[in-house]
């Protein structure tokens, strides 16, 4: 393109448009290298603003550990219910089970079609609720934080005041939160025993989960959860995975009443006559 006044004006206009569309950031020089710092949305008190609807985009709900593709438990559904391969989300790749607990995990897997709490529409607990293939919502004010999940209509308040103890155990446990710099750290206790994925990985009512939510950009959260349960594992272990903000216009959590879908799986053996096995 010949350089003249008209073309230079066009070039300036194009560069202005590109810069206007780029995310707000700040460049800093450290030891000769340039680091781009993304400007994060913040609440009035300066803490990161996590408000919005988020979802995991990975295979963690099938199996937290690395695994290859495999046949699903319902052979008649063929590839539709097969297990996709994945690199896993466990730091160090393997969950450090005690020997007896590993045998229980294997038994869970062999009976997953009837034993997995997800099939029964039970609340998925922590951390599983965050990587089920369904969206969930952060509702945050200057003082309070609530997590609302589409699956099973689960809700989970996070106490941001003085830490308190769970009154009774529950599927979603009791959450005490605090800010460590720009990370929301949540200590979760009072959990019912539950499964961590469809592979039968699990914890008992002795479990304690420490979560860390770190906003990396306006639409990307790093999620980390450390699970302790010394009746099941030889040591604490950690998963880490990204969560993505849903971008659809007017995105919202929709009603998903799954108990009605679980009735046959849970109580079908009580029928006087078997239900015809058909797909609708």
C-alpha positions as CSV (number, residue, x, y, z in Angstrom):
1,X,0.0,0.0,0.0
2,X,1.6,3.4,-1.0
3,X,2.1,5.6,2.0
4,X,0.1,8.8,1.7
5,X,-2.2,10.8,3.9
6,X,-5.4,8.9,3.0
7,X,-3.8,5.4,3.6
8,X,-2.2,6.6,6.9
9,X,-5.7,7.6,8.1
10,X,-7.1,4.2,7.2
11,X,-4.2,2.5,9.1
12,X,-4.8,4.6,12.2
13,X,-8.5,3.8,12.1
14,X,-7.8,0.0,11.8
15,X,-5.3,0.1,14.7
16,X,-7.8,2.1,16.8
17,X,-10.5,-0.6,16.2
18,X,-8.1,-3.4,17.1
19,X,-7.0,-1.8,20.3
20,X,-10.6,-1.0,21.3
21,X,-11.6,-4.7,20.9
22,X,-8.6,-6.0,22.8
23,X,-9.0,-6.9,26.5
24,X,-7.8,-4.2,28.9
25,X,-4.3,-5.0,30.0
26,X,-1.1,-3.5,31.3
27,X,2.4,-4.3,30.2
28,X,5.1,-4.4,32.9
29,X,8.8,-4.9,32.4
30,X,10.6,-7.3,34.7
31,X,14.2,-8.2,34.2
32,X,14.1,-7.4,30.5
33,X,11.0,-9.4,29.8
34,X,7.5,-8.0,29.1
35,X,4.6,-9.4,31.1
36,X,1.0,-8.6,30.2
37,X,-1.2,-8.1,33.2
38,X,-4.9,-8.6,32.5
39,X,-7.3,-6.2,34.3
40,X,-9.8,-8.2,36.4
41,X,-13.3,-7.2,37.2
42,X,-13.5,-6.3,40.9
43,X,-16.1,-5.6,43.5
44,X,-16.3,-2.3,45.4
45,X,-14.0,-3.7,48.1
46,X,-11.3,-4.6,45.5
47,X,-11.8,-8.4,45.6
48,X,-12.2,-10.2,42.2
49,X,-15.8,-10.2,40.9
50,X,-16.7,-13.8,40.3
51,X,-20.4,-13.1,39.5
52,X,-21.6,-15.1,36.5
53,X,-22.3,-18.6,35.2
54,X,-19.4,-21.0,34.8
55,X,-18.8,-24.5,33.6
56,X,-16.0,-27.0,33.3
57,X,-15.1,-28.2,29.8
58,X,-13.3,-31.5,30.3
59,X,-13.7,-35.2,31.1
60,X,-13.2,-35.1,34.9
61,X,-16.7,-36.3,35.7
62,X,-16.0,-39.6,33.9
63,X,-12.7,-40.1,35.7
64,X,-10.4,-37.7,37.6
65,X,-7.3,-39.8,36.7
66,X,-5.8,-40.2,33.3
67,X,-7.7,-42.9,31.3
68,X,-8.2,-44.2,27.8
69,X,-11.5,-44.5,25.9
70,X,-13.7,-47.4,26.9
71,X,-17.1,-49.0,26.5
72,X,-19.8,-47.4,28.6
73,X,-22.0,-49.4,31.1
74,X,-25.0,-49.4,28.7
75,X,-23.9,-51.5,25.8
76,X,-27.2,-50.9,23.9
77,X,-26.3,-47.2,23.6
78,X,-23.0,-47.9,21.8
79,X,-20.7,-44.9,21.4
80,X,-23.4,-42.5,22.8
81,X,-22.6,-43.5,26.4
82,X,-18.9,-44.5,25.9
83,X,-16.1,-43.0,28.0
84,X,-13.9,-40.4,26.3
85,X,-10.1,-40.5,26.9
86,X,-8.5,-37.8,29.1
87,X,-5.2,-36.7,30.5
88,X,-6.8,-36.3,34.0
89,X,-6.9,-33.5,36.4
90,X,-5.1,-35.0,39.4
91,X,-1.7,-33.5,40.3
92,X,0.7,-36.4,40.1
93,X,-1.9,-38.3,38.1
94,X,-2.8,-41.0,40.7
95,X,-5.1,-40.8,43.7
96,X,-3.2,-42.1,46.8
97,X,-5.6,-44.8,47.9
98,X,-5.1,-47.1,50.9
99,X,-5.3,-50.7,49.8
100,X,-8.7,-51.5,51.2
101,X,-10.1,-48.2,49.9
102,X,-8.8,-48.9,46.4
103,X,-10.7,-52.2,46.5
104,X,-13.9,-50.3,47.4
105,X,-13.3,-47.9,44.5
106,X,-13.0,-50.9,42.1
107,X,-16.3,-52.3,43.5
108,X,-18.0,-48.9,43.1
109,X,-16.9,-48.9,39.4
110,X,-18.2,-52.5,38.8
111,X,-21.6,-51.5,40.2
112,X,-21.7,-47.9,38.9
113,X,-24.9,-48.3,36.9
114,X,-26.8,-48.6,40.2
115,X,-24.5,-47.1,42.8
116,X,-23.4,-43.8,41.3
117,X,-25.2,-41.0,43.2
118,X,-25.4,-39.0,39.9
119,X,-27.7,-41.7,38.5
120,X,-30.0,-41.2,41.6
121,X,-30.0,-37.4,41.2
122,X,-28.3,-36.9,44.6
123,X,-26.5,-33.7,45.0
124,X,-22.9,-34.2,43.8
125,X,-21.1,-32.6,46.7
126,X,-17.7,-30.8,46.6
127,X,-15.7,-30.8,44.4
128,X,-17.7,-32.9,41.9
129,X,-20.5,-30.3,41.5
130,X,-18.0,-28.0,39.9
131,X,-17.0,-30.3,37.0
132,X,-20.3,-32.0,36.3
133,X,-21.3,-31.3,32.6
134,X,-23.8,-28.6,33.8
135,X,-23.4,-24.9,34.5
136,X,-23.3,-23.3,37.9
137,X,-23.5,-19.7,39.1
138,X,-21.5,-17.5,41.4
139,X,-23.8,-14.9,43.2
140,X,-21.5,-12.5,45.0
141,X,-22.1,-9.4,47.0
142,X,-19.6,-7.3,49.1
143,X,-20.3,-9.6,52.1
144,X,-21.8,-12.9,50.9
145,X,-21.2,-15.5,48.2
146,X,-23.7,-18.2,47.1
147,X,-23.1,-21.0,44.5
148,X,-26.2,-22.2,42.7
149,X,-26.0,-25.4,40.6
150,X,-28.3,-26.5,37.8
151,X,-27.9,-30.2,38.6
152,X,-30.4,-31.3,41.3
153,X,-31.1,-27.7,42.2
154,X,-28.2,-27.7,44.7
155,X,-27.3,-24.4,46.4
156,X,-24.3,-23.7,48.6
157,X,-23.7,-20.6,50.7
158,X,-20.1,-19.7,51.5
159,X,-19.7,-18.1,54.9
160,X,-17.3,-15.2,54.5
161,X,-17.4,-14.1,58.2
162,X,-15.9,-15.8,61.2
163,X,-15.5,-19.6,60.5
164,X,-18.3,-21.7,61.9
165,X,-18.9,-25.5,62.1
166,X,-21.4,-27.5,60.2
167,X,-24.6,-28.2,62.3
168,X,-25.2,-31.5,60.6
169,X,-23.5,-33.3,57.6
170,X,-25.0,-32.7,54.2
171,X,-24.4,-33.4,50.5
172,X,-22.9,-30.0,49.9
173,X,-21.2,-29.8,53.3
174,X,-20.5,-26.5,55.1
175,X,-18.2,-23.9,53.5
176,X,-16.1,-21.2,55.2
177,X,-14.4,-18.8,52.8
178,X,-11.7,-16.2,52.9
179,X,-9.7,-14.1,50.4
180,X,-5.9,-14.8,50.0
181,X,-4.8,-12.0,47.8
182,X,-6.9,-12.5,44.6
183,X,-7.8,-16.2,45.4
184,X,-11.1,-17.2,47.0
185,X,-10.1,-20.1,49.4
186,X,-13.0,-22.2,50.8
187,X,-12.7,-24.8,53.5
188,X,-15.4,-27.5,53.2
189,X,-16.4,-29.8,56.0
190,X,-19.5,-31.6,57.2
191,X,-19.8,-33.6,53.9
192,X,-21.7,-36.8,53.5
193,X,-19.7,-39.6,51.9
194,X,-20.0,-39.3,48.1
195,X,-18.5,-40.2,44.7
196,X,-16.0,-37.9,42.9
197,X,-16.7,-39.2,39.4
198,X,-18.3,-42.0,37.4
199,X,-15.2,-44.2,37.8
200,X,-16.1,-44.8,41.5
201,X,-13.5,-42.5,43.1
202,X,-15.0,-41.5,46.4
203,X,-14.6,-40.0,49.9
204,X,-16.3,-40.7,53.2
205,X,-17.9,-38.5,55.8
206,X,-14.4,-37.8,57.2
207,X,-13.4,-35.8,54.2
208,X,-12.2,-32.2,54.2
209,X,-11.9,-30.3,51.0
210,X,-10.0,-27.0,50.5
211,X,-10.9,-25.1,47.3
212,X,-9.1,-22.3,45.6
213,X,-10.8,-20.1,43.0
214,X,-8.4,-17.8,41.1
215,X,-9.7,-15.5,38.4
216,X,-7.0,-15.5,35.6
217,X,-9.0,-13.3,33.2
218,X,-12.6,-12.0,33.1
219,X,-13.8,-15.2,31.6
220,X,-11.4,-17.8,33.0
221,X,-11.2,-19.3,36.5
222,X,-8.5,-21.6,37.8
223,X,-10.1,-24.2,40.1
224,X,-8.1,-26.2,42.6
225,X,-9.4,-28.6,45.2
226,X,-7.3,-30.5,47.8
227,X,-9.1,-33.6,49.3
228,X,-8.1,-35.0,52.7
229,X,-9.6,-38.2,54.1
230,X,-7.2,-40.4,55.9
231,X,-9.7,-43.2,56.2
232,X,-9.4,-43.5,52.4
233,X,-6.1,-41.9,51.2
234,X,-2.5,-42.2,52.4
235,X,-2.1,-38.4,52.0
236,X,-3.9,-35.3,50.8
237,X,-4.2,-34.9,47.0
238,X,-5.2,-32.1,44.6
239,X,-7.1,-31.6,41.4
240,X,-6.8,-28.5,39.2
241,X,-8.8,-27.5,36.2
242,X,-10.1,-24.4,34.3
243,X,-13.7,-23.1,34.6
244,X,-15.1,-21.0,31.7
245,X,-17.6,-18.2,31.9
246,X,-20.7,-19.0,29.7
247,X,-20.9,-16.3,27.0
248,X,-24.4,-16.8,25.5
249,X,-26.7,-13.9,25.5
250,X,-29.1,-14.0,28.4
251,X,-27.4,-17.0,29.8
252,X,-29.1,-18.3,32.9
253,X,-29.6,-21.5,35.0
254,X,-32.7,-23.4,33.9
255,X,-34.9,-25.7,35.9
256,X,-33.5,-29.2,35.9
257,X,-35.7,-31.4,38.1
258,X,-33.9,-34.7,37.7
259,X,-35.5,-36.8,40.5
260,X,-38.3,-37.8,38.2
261,X,-35.7,-39.3,35.8
262,X,-34.2,-41.4,38.6
263,X,-37.4,-43.0,39.8
264,X,-37.1,-46.1,37.6
265,X,-33.4,-46.6,38.4
266,X,-34.1,-46.4,42.1
267,X,-37.5,-48.0,42.5
268,X,-38.1,-49.9,39.3
269,X,-37.6,-53.3,41.0
270,X,-40.7,-52.6,43.1
271,X,-43.0,-52.7,40.1
272,X,-45.4,-55.5,39.8
273,X,-44.7,-55.6,36.1
274,X,-41.4,-54.5,34.5
275,X,-41.5,-51.3,32.5
276,X,-41.0,-51.8,28.8
277,X,-37.3,-51.0,28.0
278,X,-37.7,-48.4,25.2
279,X,-36.2,-45.1,24.3
280,X,-38.5,-42.1,23.8
